[in-house]
């Protein structure tokens, strides 16, 4: 084991505590023995999740924090985030527990597991009140977790804060040279093993960016847990400084100054208030359910007796809607009648008129269809006649002239001719259309080809 095992690890811990851990690691690597007795304060074990005092589950969060509790962390008096989360969930599910008190004495630890444990507490405080308490250290990673509690209590002399993140890099090139060791790192990826080599400006910038991102996450978490803006955490709380309990109260890091008994009383009071509000909410829901309307059992007579104004309003709206529906139906009927009458008066054949009426075609389209039918019939007759007379002879039996097809001069407007004929002869539009098509076939053809 060497200091390399700590290199590159992101720590949210009191710097002096990390120095002590480094000393233990280095002594172990060199075979030296230290007068190390560990700590008498330990977090709860798996088989002893917590102590219960008057309905308050007291859960210990002691020592250096890490995601899991391994042998090294156990030796350093470590605290497993995973195990602590299990204890909290156990207490939340225990009907004999009305509130939780997390007794904190920790300098912090690694970042791994902090967000998950904070999430357990954030969700849990919506189920039962959770008070975080310290009479010693509630620093760095430990404060990250404690800040997610319902309330934080500290004694005046406790140490709180140290919000920040750091890591370490060990350049062992001189030691390797003294031992005659040449270390060669083979890698793929520009920043792979950046912390295993002598630091360059580039690799230092890379690690600083990594630390800044972790620090920003830390600050954002504290702001969310404490219900304040991120700007409120900077610079009053999060510049890495440590505070006494009294200073922490002024800075907004804790909510109350008091001892363990005060914290237990607070947890009990919060539980009583929480349960009262929960019961009030349950009763309100129950009353609302009892007062809710049984729509399936509603009758006209019942509505008339209990809500006459509502019945009157519904009747008035229904009458108004009925009038509107009747008017719309009459308008539609009148429009359809007018369309059918105009089609019939057009003089179209029965077959053509029936097809137009059933197809819902506009009345004015019937005239175009009549002219088209007439033109098609006339064209077929002319073609048949010219075929029987032979080439070079037109339908009148006269020799075709080269310019017969051209039809020089400006052709009159066909529909104007139809309109004039209607006025002159006092006849229907259909009859006038047929007459003008016979008299002015070229104008008629031009109109068809528009």
C-alpha positions, 0 to 999 in steps of 0.5 A, a space after each residue: 500500500 502507498 500514497 498512490 491509492 489516494 492520488 486523484 481521489 476527490 475528497 470533501 474532508 478536513 485537510 488535516 484529517 486527510 493528512 492523518 490518513 496519509 500518515 497511516 497509509 505511508 507508515 503501513 507502506 514502510 512497515 512502521 507501526 503507529 500508536 493508533 487506537 482508532 476511535 471509540 465513536 463508531 457508526 451503527 453496524 449492520 446488526 445494530 442499525 440504531 438506538 430508539 429514544 422515546 420514539 426517536 431513532 438515533 443513527 450515528 454518522 461517525 468517522 471518514 465517509 465513503 461509499 462502502 465500508 472496507 477494512 481501511 475505512 474501518 481502521 480509520 473509523 469510517 462510515 459507509 454511506 450505503 449502510 447509513 442509507 439502509 439504517 435510515 430507510 429501516 427507521 422510516 419504515 418502522 412504525 415505532 419510530 416517529 422521527 430520526 436524529 442523525 448524530 454527526 461526528 465526521 470530518 468528511 470523506 470521499 464524494 462517492 455515495 454522498 448524493 445518493 445518501 442525501 437523496 435518501 434523507 431528502 425523500 425521507 423527511 417527507 415521511 418523518 422529520 429528520 434532525 441532524 445534530 453535531 457536538 463535534 464535527 459536521 464538515 465537508 462531505 458530512 455537511 453535504 449529507 446533513 444539509 438535507 435534513 429537516 433541521 440542523 442542530 449544533 452545539 456552540 463549540 462544534 465545527 461546521 462547514 469546510 465546504 470544498 473539494 480537493 485532491 492530491 498528487 504525489 510526484 515519486 520520480 525522485 524516490 524512483 530515481 533513488 531506488 533505481 526505478 524507471 517508471 514507464 506509463 503506456 496509455 491511449 487518450 490524452 488525459 489518461 493517467 494524467 495524475 500518474 505522471 509529473 503534472 504539466 500545466 495541461 494536466 493540472 488545468 484538466 484536474 482543476 476543471 474536474 474539481 470545479 465541477 465537483 465543487 459546483 455540484 456540492 454548492 448546488 446540493 447545499 443550496 437545494 437542501 437548505 432551500 436557498 439560492 446558489 448565490 446565498 451559499 457563495 460566499 457566506 458558506 462555501 469558501 472552504 472555511 470552518 465555523 464554530 456552531 455559533 458562527 454557523 448559525 449566523 452564516 445559515 449553515 445550521 438552524 439551532 444551537 443546542 445539545 443532544 437533549 435539545 435536538 431530541 426534543 426538537 425531533 419530538 416536536 417536529 414529529 408531533 406537528 408533522 403527524 398533526 398536519 398529516 392527520 388534518 390532511 387525511 381528515 380533510 380528504 375524508 371530509 371532501 370525499 363525504 361531501 363529494 357529489 354522487 353523480 350516479 344518484 342525481 335525479 331531475 327532481 333532486 336537482 330542482 329541489 337542491 339547485 334550482 338556479 343550476 336547473 334554470 341555467 341548464 334549461 336556458 342554455 339548452 333552449 338557446 342551443 335548440 334554436 341555433 340548431 333549428 336555424 342552422 337546419 332551416 338554412 341548410 334546407 333552404 340552400 339545398 332547395 335553391 341549389 336543386 331548383 336552379 339545376 332543374 331550371 337549367 334545362 339539363 337532361 334528367 340524367 345530368 340534373 339527377 347526377 348533379 343533385 345527388 353529387 352535391 355539385 354547385 348549381 353553376 357547374 351544371 351549365 359547364 357540364 351541359 355545354 361539355 355534353 353538347 360539344 362532345 355530341 356535336 363533335 362526334 356528329 361532325 366527325 361522323 359526317 366528315 368521315 362520310 364525305 371524304 377528305 377535303 370536304 367539310 360538314 357543309 359539303 364544301 371544299 375545305 380551305 387552308 385557313 378554316 381551322 384558324 378562324 381569324 379575328 377576335 372571338 366574342 365572349 361566349 358567356 356574354 353572348 349567353 347573357 345577351 340571349 337570355 335578356 333578348 329572348 326572355 328564356 332560361 340560361 340553359 336554353 340560351 347556352 344551347 342556342 349560343 353553342 350552336 350559333 357560335 361554336 368557336 366562342 363556345 370552344 374557346 370558353 371550354 378551353 379556358 
